[in-house]
Amino acid sequence: MVATDDPGLVARAPDRLPREIWVLVGASFMIAIGFGIVAPTLPVFIRSFDVGITAVSAVVSVFALSRLLFAPLSGRIVGRFGELPAYLTGLGLVAVTTGACAFATEYWHLLALRGLGGVGSTMFTVSALSLLIRLAPPSMRGRASGLWATGFLLGNIVGPLAGGGLVAISLRAPFLVYAGCLVIVVGATGFLLRNRTRDTATLGDPATAPARFTDALRHPTYRAALVASFANGWAVFGVRVAIVPLIVVEALQQPEGWSGIALAVFAVGNAATLMITGRITDRSGRRPPMLIGLVVSGVATAVLGFITSPMLFLVVSLVAGLGSGLINPPMNAAVADVIGSRARGGTVLAGFQMASDLGAIIGPVLAGALAETAGGFPAAFAVTGATLLVAFGFWLRAPETLVRASSAGEDAVAECAIDEPPVVRRD
């Protein structure tokens, strides 16, 4: 079913994003800086407890696993208590558990703290997406999503650079700095968003009721977004991090430093298209950049395992990053269209996030198993690229969720939500 936000058609699109969107973007940048500070340090810190590589991997995996398992409940929390309380509580939980890691004296302390941190992480991720949907004008959802993703990306680039200097001081210092960053974000966002995110569902408007996952699942575009989210998690958050460093060292016979260069080149390609994609998404629709991005990213990823030239590997990694940057804004915007701005999408967004987390967990395991068999790295990357092309097939059949109509010479924007038929108002 389809509906519009307002209720009907927004005849004049705003020319700038609300201040609150920039608050969320700044918060995502600060969060990513802190995560980037901790991420390179965490494996080394865990090893300092005299444990093996498997034990190190367990601490890293328990964070992702707790995110996956807690996502449905976090969606219900957002629907019941509101986005901002869930957002601040999730950030606070991550801040406390991360700061406590600095004082851990046993391995199991780290295992438990990272597990709890994953719970907080999924709370603030789901609530942040829901806030983004409710605060961004429907006609600017692509740009809002692109900015939000860019904030995380830039923070992940800056964070490791800052973390290198902190490690020289102490292995425990990065955890305290990350916790401090999160405390600042909690205070700043709580103050700046306190009035604009007030719960309106209590006023009795049925349009503000939480959107249901079962309803969204009937929408073909949401199903396509789930498949794309799974494939993107598999390729970008799973295989790129876990398998690319191995192929650089073992197959291309390059120093370990080249792994960082390959990942950085991918990130540069991603950043180069994120902002442009947001505008294209809002002007031309969700499907065009989505389809192009899935093909480019899928093909480039599939051929990575067959490349024997280090320089060509970097070029193809750049192309894969460009394709990946075309995926995120239209995918998020399409999910937002399905939910609608006035509804809370806690469980719908939780399912969307779970698809990505599941891909990030399954992808490296299956790709790693393929890399160790006769198929080797070519088979691992070919299957990874194939998952993105499967998502392309789903998006070919998915309807466009950005609907335009002309009124008095101006474009107006309607959205495909899940509760009622479309209504086009011409003023």
Legacy VTK file of the C-alpha trace (Angstrom):
# vtk DataFile Version 3.0
C-alpha trace
ASCII
DATASET POLYDATA
POINTS 427 float
0.000 0.000 0.000
1.162 3.535 -0.593
0.593 6.824 1.145
2.040 10.247 1.470
3.470 11.971 4.467
1.464 15.075 4.927
-1.252 13.607 4.200
-0.898 14.016 0.447
1.630 15.809 -1.642
4.231 18.288 -0.477
3.960 20.964 -3.114
7.079 22.953 -2.377
10.222 21.069 -1.393
12.530 22.774 1.133
15.838 24.071 -0.194
17.957 23.079 2.777
18.194 20.306 5.319
16.916 20.962 8.852
19.471 21.780 11.522
18.654 18.527 13.306
19.958 16.490 10.368
23.313 18.231 10.686
23.306 17.388 14.393
22.889 13.709 13.524
25.633 13.955 10.886
28.024 15.565 13.365
27.181 12.901 15.925
27.875 10.131 13.404
31.252 11.735 12.652
32.206 11.845 16.336
31.012 8.274 16.927
33.001 7.017 13.950
36.137 8.842 15.071
35.927 7.080 18.431
35.276 3.713 16.817
38.190 4.288 14.437
40.438 5.055 17.397
39.524 1.799 19.157
39.267 -0.608 16.208
43.013 -0.955 15.402
43.881 -1.127 19.092
41.336 -3.729 20.176
43.006 -6.877 18.745
46.385 -5.899 20.161
44.861 -5.110 23.551
43.059 -8.461 23.658
46.293 -10.283 22.805
47.946 -8.582 25.774
45.842 -10.891 27.976
47.910 -13.804 26.620
45.157 -15.349 24.491
45.197 -16.776 20.983
43.908 -15.436 17.690
40.640 -17.369 18.021
39.972 -15.698 21.358
40.683 -12.319 19.768
38.200 -13.082 16.992
35.598 -14.104 19.580
35.667 -10.660 21.204
35.288 -8.994 17.802
32.489 -11.369 16.765
30.488 -11.114 20.007
29.920 -7.414 19.303
28.396 -8.158 15.882
26.462 -11.135 17.223
24.871 -9.133 20.041
23.911 -6.428 17.528
22.191 -9.048 15.416
20.364 -10.769 18.279
19.235 -7.590 20.017
18.083 -5.736 16.888
14.410 -6.886 17.068
14.104 -5.784 20.692
15.805 -2.477 19.963
13.212 -1.834 17.266
10.425 -2.382 19.788
12.162 -0.065 22.277
12.249 2.695 19.663
8.565 2.165 18.913
7.577 2.209 22.586
9.781 4.916 24.110
10.769 7.048 21.129
13.886 7.576 19.038
15.766 10.085 21.170
15.547 8.171 24.486
16.661 4.975 22.715
19.442 6.850 20.908
20.836 8.425 24.081
20.493 5.211 26.098
22.283 3.196 23.426
25.122 5.700 23.189
25.376 5.839 26.969
25.622 2.049 27.189
28.397 1.974 24.580
30.207 4.784 26.418
30.083 2.959 29.768
31.130 -0.426 28.389
33.909 1.049 26.238
35.306 3.085 29.109
35.146 0.006 31.349
37.289 -1.913 28.831
40.188 0.334 29.827
40.007 -1.117 33.354
39.533 -4.779 32.355
41.850 -7.190 34.133
40.604 -10.496 32.676
39.832 -11.686 29.153
36.222 -12.493 29.991
35.739 -8.893 31.120
36.386 -7.766 27.558
34.131 -10.474 26.132
31.213 -9.418 28.355
31.735 -5.689 27.896
31.897 -5.909 24.107
28.739 -8.016 24.104
26.905 -5.336 26.092
28.407 -2.691 23.826
26.812 -4.411 20.838
23.416 -4.066 22.510
23.920 -0.315 22.875
25.255 -0.073 19.323
22.136 -1.539 17.742
19.931 0.720 19.893
21.526 3.929 18.701
21.874 2.729 15.096
18.182 1.850 14.715
17.021 4.991 16.537
19.388 7.223 14.514
17.977 5.869 11.239
14.453 6.387 12.529
15.298 9.967 13.534
16.808 10.589 10.118
13.607 9.407 8.447
11.304 11.463 10.657
13.348 14.685 10.506
14.462 14.715 6.854
12.003 16.168 4.315
10.839 13.406 1.931
12.300 15.348 -0.998
15.771 15.387 0.615
16.061 11.887 2.055
18.809 10.878 -0.357
20.963 13.855 0.581
20.326 13.340 4.293
21.289 9.677 4.043
24.387 10.524 1.999
25.531 13.102 4.537
24.943 10.729 7.435
26.942 7.957 5.748
29.694 10.419 4.840
29.975 11.447 8.479
30.645 7.846 9.473
33.077 7.331 6.602
35.152 10.440 7.338
35.207 9.596 11.029
36.496 6.119 10.246
39.303 7.694 8.221
40.276 10.252 10.872
39.893 7.873 13.843
42.745 5.435 13.095
45.126 8.339 12.500
44.348 9.729 15.953
44.433 6.253 17.499
48.012 5.650 16.391
49.286 8.417 18.656
47.206 7.232 21.611
48.544 3.670 21.377
52.018 5.085 21.910
50.783 6.397 25.255
48.857 3.336 26.402
46.796 0.469 24.974
44.017 1.491 27.349
43.937 5.189 26.423
41.903 4.787 23.176
38.998 3.240 25.113
38.815 6.201 27.461
38.986 8.678 24.569
36.191 6.874 22.706
34.048 6.862 25.851
34.697 10.588 26.220
33.638 11.222 22.609
30.390 9.374 23.237
29.661 11.332 26.410
30.067 14.558 24.429
27.705 13.246 21.725
25.100 12.221 24.323
25.146 15.675 25.927
25.149 17.607 22.653
22.453 15.607 20.841
20.267 15.397 23.939
20.322 19.187 24.225
20.027 20.077 20.524
17.311 17.547 19.652
15.250 17.718 22.836
12.402 19.800 21.355
12.215 18.580 17.762
11.904 14.867 18.562
9.079 15.082 21.086
6.787 12.060 20.879
3.677 12.844 18.839
2.269 9.336 18.920
0.686 10.080 22.290
-1.554 12.661 20.654
-3.660 9.873 19.215
-2.736 10.296 15.551
-2.762 6.784 14.045
-0.278 7.890 11.395
2.391 8.145 14.102
1.952 4.534 15.218
5.002 2.320 14.744
5.298 0.762 11.293
5.144 -3.022 11.387
7.790 -5.278 9.889
5.171 -7.687 8.502
3.495 -4.847 6.611
6.776 -3.559 5.206
7.783 -7.056 4.134
4.846 -7.116 1.718
6.354 -4.162 -0.144
8.639 -5.387 -2.993
10.985 -2.422 -2.611
11.529 -3.203 1.069
12.271 -6.839 0.183
14.768 -5.635 -2.423
16.348 -3.362 0.212
16.720 -6.312 2.598
18.528 -8.375 -0.051
20.751 -5.417 -0.991
21.503 -4.712 2.666
22.518 -8.353 3.165
24.733 -8.293 0.051
26.282 -4.946 0.996
27.022 -6.179 4.517
28.574 -9.338 3.058
30.804 -7.464 0.593
31.638 -4.182 2.323
31.566 -4.860 6.061
32.541 -8.526 5.878
34.718 -9.643 2.969
36.386 -6.279 2.362
37.671 -6.143 5.940
38.429 -9.845 6.459
39.557 -11.152 3.048
41.057 -8.187 1.155
44.081 -7.940 3.525
44.710 -11.660 3.005
44.627 -11.564 -0.801
46.956 -8.552 -0.836
49.570 -10.350 1.250
49.148 -13.979 0.184
48.138 -13.745 -3.487
49.584 -10.405 -4.606
52.693 -10.899 -2.449
52.659 -7.331 -1.181
53.657 -5.970 2.256
50.980 -5.724 4.921
50.924 -1.954 4.501
49.374 -2.458 1.074
46.264 -3.842 2.738
45.638 -0.471 4.343
46.215 1.253 1.013
43.671 -1.010 -0.720
41.062 -0.357 1.972
41.764 3.381 1.874
41.370 3.468 -1.923
37.979 1.771 -1.581
36.977 4.369 1.031
38.050 7.216 -1.271
35.852 5.842 -4.062
32.978 5.462 -1.623
33.292 9.029 -0.363
33.579 10.401 -3.906
30.084 9.246 -4.847
28.118 9.411 -1.578
27.223 13.098 -1.715
26.526 13.108 -5.455
24.362 10.021 -5.096
22.193 11.705 -2.483
21.215 14.463 -4.900
20.669 12.050 -7.777
18.468 9.929 -5.527
16.263 12.903 -4.660
15.985 14.126 -8.249
15.913 10.997 -10.424
14.555 8.394 -8.037
15.892 5.571 -5.912
16.181 2.866 -8.572
18.649 4.391 -11.108
21.629 4.870 -8.746
20.751 1.659 -6.924
20.823 -0.454 -10.079
24.035 1.135 -11.374
25.731 0.813 -7.997
24.869 -2.863 -7.592
26.180 -3.724 -11.070
29.402 -1.702 -10.719
30.101 -2.920 -7.192
29.139 -6.517 -7.996
31.255 -6.848 -11.145
34.268 -5.042 -9.655
34.118 -7.212 -6.525
33.753 -10.422 -8.531
36.911 -9.797 -10.581
39.116 -8.780 -7.638
40.050 -12.392 -6.922
41.371 -12.907 -10.479
43.711 -9.884 -10.511
47.468 -10.488 -10.242
48.713 -6.900 -10.669
48.862 -4.840 -7.451
48.208 -1.553 -9.253
45.246 -2.984 -11.149
43.934 -4.315 -7.845
43.929 -0.761 -6.469
42.140 0.551 -9.565
39.406 -2.093 -9.328
39.104 -1.457 -5.568
38.493 2.211 -6.382
35.772 1.229 -8.878
34.166 -1.067 -6.287
34.176 1.833 -3.827
32.529 4.100 -6.379
29.816 1.502 -6.918
29.314 1.019 -3.180
28.838 4.768 -2.730
25.937 4.610 -5.180
24.100 2.040 -3.039
23.702 3.424 0.463
21.724 6.700 -0.015
19.017 5.314 -2.352
18.665 2.149 -0.282
18.113 4.085 2.948
15.836 6.576 1.205
13.697 3.800 -0.277
13.250 2.190 3.136
12.301 5.614 4.521
9.724 6.005 1.727
8.191 2.661 2.616
7.929 3.590 6.297
6.782 7.212 5.919
7.993 10.172 7.971
5.227 10.242 10.523
5.454 6.576 11.471
8.105 5.096 13.689
9.982 2.391 11.850
11.707 0.652 14.763
11.063 -2.979 13.819
11.221 -2.224 10.086
14.629 -0.578 10.495
15.771 -3.315 12.871
15.076 -5.911 10.173
16.933 -3.762 7.654
19.949 -3.522 9.963
19.835 -7.224 10.780
20.117 -8.063 7.088
23.383 -6.121 6.880
24.750 -7.603 10.120
23.843 -11.116 8.965
25.697 -10.551 5.694
28.724 -9.218 7.581
28.780 -12.360 9.734
28.073 -14.994 7.078
30.075 -13.425 4.239
33.598 -13.648 5.682
33.007 -17.204 6.921
31.797 -18.559 3.578
34.263 -16.513 1.544
37.082 -17.633 3.830
36.055 -21.266 3.421
36.029 -20.868 -0.365
39.442 -19.175 -0.274
40.894 -22.210 1.532
39.492 -24.697 -1.013
40.491 -25.403 -4.600
38.530 -22.364 -5.740
40.781 -20.035 -3.765
40.407 -16.260 -3.742
38.796 -16.111 -7.222
35.868 -18.235 -5.998
35.554 -16.222 -2.760
35.262 -12.889 -4.555
33.149 -14.267 -7.401
30.503 -15.482 -4.939
30.658 -12.166 -3.081
30.094 -10.243 -6.309
27.255 -12.620 -7.194
25.348 -11.688 -4.027
25.323 -8.055 -5.183
24.094 -9.099 -8.628
21.298 -11.132 -7.019
20.249 -7.938 -5.244
20.305 -6.216 -8.648
17.728 -8.758 -9.834
15.429 -7.903 -6.921
15.755 -4.168 -7.619
14.869 -4.688 -11.281
11.443 -5.851 -10.128
11.042 -3.275 -7.347
8.805 -0.237 -7.970
10.129 3.297 -7.661
9.184 4.818 -4.292
9.856 8.440 -5.256
6.822 9.641 -7.215
6.845 13.069 -8.850
3.948 15.157 -10.047
3.939 18.615 -11.584
1.970 21.395 -9.909
2.118 25.045 -11.043
5.383 24.344 -12.808
7.048 22.855 -9.736
7.958 19.297 -8.908
6.238 17.785 -5.908
7.231 14.647 -4.121
5.093 11.809 -2.880
6.291 8.688 -1.135
5.358 5.037 -1.020
4.473 4.267 2.587
2.815 1.103 3.803
-0.520 2.201 5.147
-2.833 3.795 2.558
-3.200 4.539 -1.211
-1.363 7.505 -2.746
-2.992 10.889 -2.615
-1.762 13.691 -4.836
-2.723 17.185 -3.771
-2.386 20.039 -6.222
-2.602 23.456 -4.608
LINES 1 428
427 0 1 2 3 4 5 6 7 8 9 10 11 12 13 14 15 16 17 18 19 20 21 22 23 24 25 26 27 28 29 30 31 32 33 34 35 36 37 38 39 40 41 42 43 44 45 46 47 48 49 50 51 52 53 54 55 56 57 58 59 60 61 62 63 64 65 66 67 68 69 70 71 72 73 74 75 76 77 78 79 80 81 82 83 84 85 86 87 88 89 90 91 92 93 94 95 96 97 98 99 100 101 102 103 104 105 106 107 108 109 110 111 112 113 114 115 116 117 118 119 120 121 122 123 124 125 126 127 128 129 130 131 132 133 134 135 136 137 138 139 140 141 142 143 144 145 146 147 148 149 150 151 152 153 154 155 156 157 158 159 160 161 162 163 164 165 166 167 168 169 170 171 172 173 174 175 176 177 178 179 180 181 182 183 184 185 186 187 188 189 190 191 192 193 194 195 196 197 198 199 200 201 202 203 204 205 206 207 208 209 210 211 212 213 214 215 216 217 218 219 220 221 222 223 224 225 226 227 228 229 230 231 232 233 234 235 236 237 238 239 240 241 242 243 244 245 246 247 248 249 250 251 252 253 254 255 256 257 258 259 260 261 262 263 264 265 266 267 268 269 270 271 272 273 274 275 276 277 278 279 280 281 282 283 284 285 286 287 288 289 290 291 292 293 294 295 296 297 298 299 300 301 302 303 304 305 306 307 308 309 310 311 312 313 314 315 316 317 318 319 320 321 322 323 324 325 326 327 328 329 330 331 332 333 334 335 336 337 338 339 340 341 342 343 344 345 346 347 348 349 350 351 352 353 354 355 356 357 358 359 360 361 362 363 364 365 366 367 368 369 370 371 372 373 374 375 376 377 378 379 380 381 382 383 384 385 386 387 388 389 390 391 392 393 394 395 396 397 398 399 400 401 402 403 404 405 406 407 408 409 410 411 412 413 414 415 416 417 418 419 420 421 422 423 424 425 426
